[in-house]
Amino acid sequence: MILDKASTQSNLDCLLHCTTPVVKSQFLPKSEMRNLNHLWHPWERDAVEYFTLADLWGFYDELSAYGAGVPIVLSNGETVIQYYVPYLSAIQIYTSTPSINGSREETESGDGETRDSYSDSCSDESESEKMWRWDGCSSEDGGLEQDGICWPLNDRLGYLYFQYFERSTPYARVPLMDKISGLAQRYPGLMSLKSVDLSPASWMAVSWYPIYHIPMGRTIKDLSTCFLTYHTLSSSFQDMDHGDDLEFADSKRKAGEGISLPPFGLATYKMQGNMWVSGNWGRDQEKLMSLLSVADSWLKQLRVQHHDFNYFMGIRRG
């Protein structure tokens, strides 16, 4: 099949479009609007849209089983459909109130064995908890910034409810929906929480690994590229303008049409040649570098060691 490149999105645009969650939108009852955390939702509005985490995971249900099909235009003008399977790479969820049982962190060892570490929210706090449970004192460290908004670190950005960082090899992982279903049995907030309940420090990273392409029959090196996309989970950034180059951003949608969560950060692994930036080399290259820079900045601001990001970047941690 041959397509006119000039009339289509670039390969990078297609990848981002096909892997961007679009989640069913709901409206918060007016009786609940007064209970919103005004540090996280400073804008006055007549209606507040939100999504549930359960609906967000629903977007990944079919993709976890069959992969996300991304149309890719090769250098000879031929189009193939490359399929990518999503895996949960990392997640941090901060809420306005501490968990009854304290915060919990799930990690997975290199051999795929799951380890559960527990820290009580009233006594032995983890370093991540200490970072966000401020008493309002001044800080010289700047703030958490995304979409042009700086959230000072001396504001209380929430209590750590749950975090998970994948450390096993890709071959030992289970698709995202399977992982979430297992974790949610122990941490029900992964299904019940709403985006308006979550601090702007809440985020997740999804790793996308290629599985096969159609038509099959030959090896194409450029299609072995792996991607790491970063998404906010909070409604705090929901109404921000994501930029004109993201045509699928929810900034231009109509109310009630579904909430889009385009990646605010991106990292790649084994990207070879110019296939992913061949549509508009300058614009796509700039977009790749910008998304990578934001991902790196986000992790540094949170003081997070993200295993997959370090691996993609060739960073070796002792």
Phi, psi and omega in degrees: 000135182244132177237151176280113183302325185295336184262004183237167172291161174290166179300322178295317177301316181297318179299313181294321180295315185286340182253005180273122179294137169239119191243143179304132181267140174231159180250133181286132176302142182302329180295338180264347183296327182291344181270359181295146175288114187286345172290326182270335183228073186282350186271134175282134179207156181282331181220144180241119177268150178207169171228158176264152177298327178300318178291325177299313180295331178300330177300326185271359186299300181293324180295326179293330182274320188242346184091158176268122180275119182244118177288124183239127177268120180279172184297334180272006179090351178286147178248132173239157175256111179263132182256136181235136177261132178274140175231142175289117182264319180198153176203139171226128181239120177246134180237174185280343180231148179291148176295144179303322183263010183085175180275151181228148179231128174258130172231162180230130182284170183299335181269008177089358180283129181276134178238136182247118177250138187239138174223129183286134185289347183257350183226274186276085182279149173283168179298323180296321179295317180300326183297322188259347181265075183272157177258013177092006179287159183288156181221143178262006188273002181086225181198177177273121187236135173204141179053035175082359179256129178257120179259107184303141180291343179274001169273144179284110183265014172119173177255137179291115177271318185199144171214151181214134176230118181284132180233358181279165179290156181306325183288342181263003184268159173250151181304158189307312184296323177295320179295313180298318181300319178292315181294324184293339177294332180258335182233082188298340177300337178298341177253326189269337184293149177255157180297332178285346178276349192257141177293154175298349176277358181278133184203168172214158174235136180242127176263138182241118181246135181289144178242312178198167176227156179238129000288151181267181174119348177212156181268129179238109188303319183298339182274005176270001180298138176250151184232151177230112182252141182248133184226139172282150180249357186260147175289351182301329181255007189297325185263008180285149178281120183272002178106148183291337184284344176265089188294340183264007182296151184280002182293340182250007182280166175266151181303135178087359183275355184113143184261126180262140180239069179299149183295135174269348179215158183205141172225152182232158179222133180062039174276117183237148177069195184246015186301321184282343182238019185282340181293313178212088193305311184295313182292315182293320178296319178295320179296316178301314182293322180294314180295323177295317181296318180294319178299315179298316180296318180300313181295323179291321179295324178277352183057047183252136170263104181263111188304311183296320178298314179299321180293316179300322183274356181075024180269125180256123180257139179281000000 
